[in-house]
Amino acid sequence: MAKTPNKTRASKKSAAKKTTSKKSASTIQLKWVRSAIATPMQHKKVVKGLGFTRLNQIIERPDTPAIRGMVAKVPHLVEIVRQEGA
């Protein structure tokens, strides 16, 4: 007899990941306004880490100290469009 893969284990893991992620009440919208071509590699990594894929893109991220710190590292490349929540 051949064993069949246990699908319930995988579904439980994905369900656990979904329930553990908390959505923050406050969010922040960021816009990538300047190219990172002639910037240090660390600045490029920060822009990519924020989730930007193209110039003039607007993304929404949770308003956390980590995200604020990343934006503070590249204020010449990224701007804060809007702050929502409390």
MDTraj code that builds the backbone (N, CA, C; nanometers):
import mdtraj as md
import numpy as np

residues = "MET ALA LYS THR PRO ASN LYS THR ARG ALA SER LYS LYS SER ALA ALA LYS LYS THR THR SER LYS LYS SER ALA SER THR ILE GLN LEU LYS TRP VAL ARG SER ALA ILE ALA THR PRO MET GLN HIS LYS LYS VAL VAL LYS GLY LEU GLY PHE THR ARG LEU ASN GLN ILE ILE GLU ARG PRO ASP THR PRO ALA ILE ARG GLY MET VAL ALA LYS VAL PRO HIS LEU VAL GLU ILE VAL ARG GLN GLU GLY ALA".split()
xyz = np.array([
    [0.0832, -0.1188, 0.0000],
    [0.0000, 0.0000, 0.0000],
    [0.0875, 0.1248, 0.0000],
    [0.0462, 0.2219, -0.0788],
    [0.1188, 0.3483, -0.0838],
    [0.0571, 0.4461, 0.0151],
    [0.1425, 0.5208, 0.0787],
    [0.0927, 0.6201, 0.1735],
    [0.0494, 0.7455, 0.0991],
    [-0.0572, 0.8021, 0.1448],
    [-0.1036, 0.9282, 0.0861],
    [-0.0522, 1.0436, 0.1710],
    [-0.0213, 1.1564, 0.1099],
    [0.0294, 1.2688, 0.1892],
    [-0.0776, 1.3224, 0.2837],
    [-0.0330, 1.3649, 0.3990],
    [-0.1236, 1.4168, 0.5000],
    [-0.1505, 1.5644, 0.4723],
    [-0.2657, 1.5931, 0.4180],
    [-0.3007, 1.7318, 0.3819],
    [-0.3488, 1.8121, 0.5015],
    [-0.3955, 1.7463, 0.6038],
    [-0.4482, 1.8196, 0.7182],
    [-0.3380, 1.8931, 0.7931],
    [-0.2188, 1.8355, 0.7953],
    [-0.1080, 1.9007, 0.8649],
    [-0.0738, 2.0327, 0.7974],
    [-0.0682, 2.0349, 0.6659],
    [-0.0358, 2.1574, 0.5943],
    [-0.1446, 2.2617, 0.6117],
    [-0.2696, 2.2189, 0.6108],
    [-0.3779, 2.3155, 0.6254],
    [-0.3804, 2.3747, 0.7657],
    [-0.3436, 2.2939, 0.8661],
    [-0.3384, 2.3466, 1.0021],
    [-0.2284, 2.4507, 1.0165],
    [-0.1154, 2.4278, 0.9512],
    [-0.0061, 2.5241, 0.9584],
    [-0.0450, 2.6558, 0.8933],
    [-0.1078, 2.6494, 0.7779],
    [-0.1461, 2.7730, 0.7099],
    [-0.2554, 2.8453, 0.7876],
    [-0.3446, 2.7688, 0.8516],
    [-0.4487, 2.8311, 0.9320],
    [-0.3880, 2.8992, 1.0545],
    [-0.2844, 2.8377, 1.1109],
    [-0.2192, 2.8975, 1.2274],
    [-0.1493, 3.0272, 1.1895],
    [-0.0886, 3.0316, 1.0723],
    [-0.0231, 3.1542, 1.0287],
    [-0.1231, 3.2657, 1.0075],
    [-0.2391, 3.2332, 0.9546],
    [-0.3406, 3.3348, 0.9286],
    [-0.3956, 3.3931, 1.0579],
    [-0.4107, 3.3094, 1.1595],
    [-0.4692, 3.3580, 1.2834],
    [-0.3687, 3.4342, 1.3681],
    [-0.2396, 3.4047, 1.3543],
    [-0.1409, 3.4709, 1.4378],
    [-0.1062, 3.6107, 1.3883],
    [-0.1293, 3.6387, 1.2604],
    [-0.0941, 3.7716, 1.2099],
    [-0.2012, 3.8724, 1.2522],
    [-0.1573, 3.9726, 1.3239],
    [-0.2479, 4.0777, 1.3686],
    [-0.2454, 4.1921, 1.2685],
    [-0.3593, 4.2477, 1.2394],
    [-0.3640, 4.3624, 1.1511],
    [-0.3689, 4.4871, 1.2379],
    [-0.2739, 4.5737, 1.2160],
    [-0.2661, 4.6953, 1.2935],
    [-0.3788, 4.7902, 1.2535],
    [-0.4299, 4.8628, 1.3512],
    [-0.5395, 4.9554, 1.3230],
    [-0.4891, 5.0741, 1.2419],
    [-0.3653, 5.1172, 1.2652],
    [-0.3139, 5.2324, 1.1931],
    [-0.2241, 5.1874, 1.0789],
    [-0.2415, 5.2521, 0.9662],
    [-0.1605, 5.2206, 0.8493],
    [-0.0983, 5.3485, 0.7954],
    [-0.0030, 5.3307, 0.7083],
    [0.0666, 5.4435, 0.6483],
    [0.0817, 5.4141, 0.4995],
    [0.0570, 5.5141, 0.4156],
    [0.0747, 5.4986, 0.2724],
    [0.2055, 5.5638, 0.2324],
    [0.2862, 5.4900, 0.1571],
    [0.4181, 5.5358, 0.1155],
    [0.4245, 5.5413, -0.0361],
    [0.5011, 5.6369, -0.0876],
    [0.5197, 5.6491, -0.2314],
    [0.6680, 5.6547, -0.2618],
    [0.7110, 5.5758, -0.3594],
    [0.8493, 5.5759, -0.4056],
    [0.8617, 5.6863, -0.5086],
    [0.9370, 5.7928, -0.4767],
    [0.9382, 5.9130, -0.5609],
    [1.0667, 5.9345, -0.6389],
    [1.1746, 5.8669, -0.6012],
    [1.3011, 5.8898, -0.6698],
    [1.3745, 5.7579, -0.6918],
    [1.4373, 5.7455, -0.8065],
    [1.5044, 5.6212, -0.8425],
    [1.6199, 5.5910, -0.7476],
    [1.6460, 5.4624, -0.7303],
    [1.7532, 5.4168, -0.6429],
    [1.8759, 5.3739, -0.7225],
    [1.8866, 5.4161, -0.8468],
    [1.9963, 5.3707, -0.9334],
    [2.1327, 5.4119, -0.8784],
    [2.1519, 5.5367, -0.8468],
    [2.2833, 5.5854, -0.8041],
    [2.2949, 5.5950, -0.6520],
    [2.2246, 5.5076, -0.5814],
    [2.2283, 5.5095, -0.4355],
    [2.3054, 5.3879, -0.3843],
    [2.3498, 5.3906, -0.2596],
    [2.4203, 5.2747, -0.2036],
    [2.3319, 5.1500, -0.2010],
    [2.3943, 5.0355, -0.2007],
    [2.3217, 4.9081, -0.2022],
    [2.2278, 4.8964, -0.0826],
    [2.2670, 4.9496, 0.0316],
    [2.1821, 4.9419, 0.1505],
    [2.0500, 5.0163, 0.1286],
    [2.0529, 5.1287, 0.0584],
    [1.9306, 5.2039, 0.0303],
    [1.8399, 5.1241, -0.0637],
    [1.8994, 5.0565, -0.1600],
    [1.8214, 4.9733, -0.2523],
    [1.7536, 4.8591, -0.1773],
    [1.8241, 4.8013, -0.0804],
    [1.7677, 4.6930, -0.0013],
    [1.6512, 4.7416, 0.0847],
    [1.6624, 4.8635, 0.1372],
    [1.5541, 4.9187, 0.2189],
    [1.4303, 4.9414, 0.1336],
    [1.4483, 4.9962, 0.0139],
    [1.3348, 5.0202, -0.0761],
    [1.2687, 4.8875, -0.1126],
    [1.3474, 4.7867, -0.1426],
    [1.2928, 4.6556, -0.1755],
    [1.2263, 4.5923, -0.0536],
    [1.2857, 4.6125, 0.0628],
    [1.2297, 4.5586, 0.1863],
    [1.0960, 4.6192, 0.2224],
    [1.0750, 4.7432, 0.1842],
    [0.9453, 4.8066, 0.2063],
    [0.8387, 4.7476, 0.1143],
    [0.8811, 4.6861, 0.0052],
    [0.7855, 4.6216, -0.0840],
    [0.7636, 4.6932, -0.2151],
    [0.8448, 4.7920, -0.2450],
    [0.8293, 4.8645, -0.3708],
    [0.8837, 4.7822, -0.4868],
    [0.8141, 4.7885, -0.5996],
    [0.8606, 4.7201, -0.7198],
    [0.8815, 4.8158, -0.8359],
    [0.8188, 4.9326, -0.8338],
    [0.8377, 5.0289, -0.9421],
    [0.8210, 5.1716, -0.8906],
    [0.8775, 5.2626, -0.9637],
    [0.8767, 5.4039, -0.9277],
    [0.7341, 5.4597, -0.9303],
    [0.7062, 5.5550, -0.8448],
    [0.5750, 5.6200, -0.8286],
    [0.4674, 5.5241, -0.7799],
    [0.5066, 5.4129, -0.7247],
    [0.4126, 5.3168, -0.6690],
    [0.3728, 5.3615, -0.5289],
    [0.2463, 5.3451, -0.4952],
    [0.1969, 5.3764, -0.3614],
    [0.1594, 5.2449, -0.2950],
    [0.2144, 5.2220, -0.1757],
    [0.1861, 5.0996, -0.1010],
    [0.1346, 5.1367, 0.0375],
    [0.0671, 5.0429, 0.1009],
    [0.0155, 5.0636, 0.2353],
    [0.0821, 4.9646, 0.3294],
    [0.1380, 5.0150, 0.4368],
    [0.2073, 4.9332, 0.5350],
    [0.1554, 4.9683, 0.6745],
    [0.1698, 4.8766, 0.7698],
    [0.1320, 4.9091, 0.9083],
    [0.2235, 5.0174, 0.9636],
    [0.1672, 5.1037, 1.0425],
    [0.2441, 5.2145, 1.0998],
    [0.3146, 5.1646, 1.2255],
    [0.4320, 5.1048, 1.2059],
    [0.5103, 5.0498, 1.3160],
    [0.6454, 5.1205, 1.3218],
    [0.7140, 5.1115, 1.4350],
    [0.8474, 5.1722, 1.4437],
    [0.9460, 5.1153, 1.3419],
    [0.9312, 4.9886, 1.3062],
    [1.0209, 4.9274, 1.2083],
    [1.0039, 4.9914, 1.0712],
    [0.8804, 5.0100, 1.0292],
    [0.8529, 5.0725, 0.8995],
    [0.8961, 5.2182, 0.9026],
    [0.8677, 5.2874, 1.0116],
    [0.9100, 5.4276, 1.0252],
    [1.0621, 5.4400, 1.0172],
    [1.1323, 5.3453, 1.0775],
    [1.2784, 5.3466, 1.0727],
    [1.3312, 5.3247, 0.9330],
    [1.2664, 5.2364, 0.8578],
    [1.3078, 5.2121, 0.7200],
    [1.2861, 5.3367, 0.6348],
    [1.1739, 5.4039, 0.6558],
    [1.1456, 5.5270, 0.5813],
    [1.2458, 5.6357, 0.6200],
    [1.2852, 5.6392, 0.7458],
    [1.3811, 5.7397, 0.7912],
    [1.5190, 5.7195, 0.7288],
    [1.5515, 5.5962, 0.6896],
    [1.6805, 5.5688, 0.6260],
    [1.6867, 5.6198, 0.4823],
    [1.5711, 5.6289, 0.4162],
    [1.5695, 5.6714, 0.2752],
    [1.4653, 5.7820, 0.2513],
    [1.4722, 5.8927, 0.3270],
    [1.3701, 5.9971, 0.3096],
    [1.3794, 6.0685, 0.1749],
    [1.4949, 6.0589, 0.1092],
    [1.5131, 6.1229, -0.0209],
    [1.4550, 6.0376, -0.1342],
    [1.4193, 5.9112, -0.1057],
    [1.3637, 5.8218, -0.2069],
    [1.2151, 5.7934, -0.1873],
    [1.1696, 5.8005, -0.0634],
    [1.0326, 5.7616, -0.0279],
    [0.9659, 5.8762, 0.0464],
    [0.8372, 5.8958, 0.0205],
    [0.7636, 5.9961, 0.0977],
    [0.6370, 5.9348, 0.1550],
    [0.5921, 5.9916, 0.2664],
    [0.4704, 5.9467, 0.3307],
    [0.3550, 6.0224, 0.2672],
    [0.2597, 5.9479, 0.2098],
    [0.1465, 6.0098, 0.1425],
    [0.0345, 6.0382, 0.2423],
    [0.0011, 5.9349, 0.3228],
    [-0.1103, 5.9522, 0.4155],
    [-0.0935, 5.8598, 0.5344],
    [-0.1383, 5.9074, 0.6502],
    [-0.1396, 5.8279, 0.7714],
    [-0.2850, 5.8055, 0.8097],
    [-0.3223, 5.6788, 0.8334],
    [-0.4590, 5.6470, 0.8687],
    [-0.4641, 5.5752, 1.0020],
    [-0.5786, 5.5801, 1.0657],
    [-0.5979, 5.5073, 1.1908],
    [-0.5491, 5.5869, 1.3099],
    [-0.5600, 5.5208, 1.4257],
    [-0.5182, 5.5885, 1.5471],
    [-0.4224, 5.5067, 1.6268],
])
top = md.Topology()
chain = top.add_chain()
for i, resn in enumerate(residues, 1):
    res = top.add_residue(resn, chain, resSeq=i)
    for name in ("N", "CA", "C"):
        top.add_atom(name, md.element.get_by_symbol(name[0]), res)
traj = md.Trajectory(xyz[None], top)
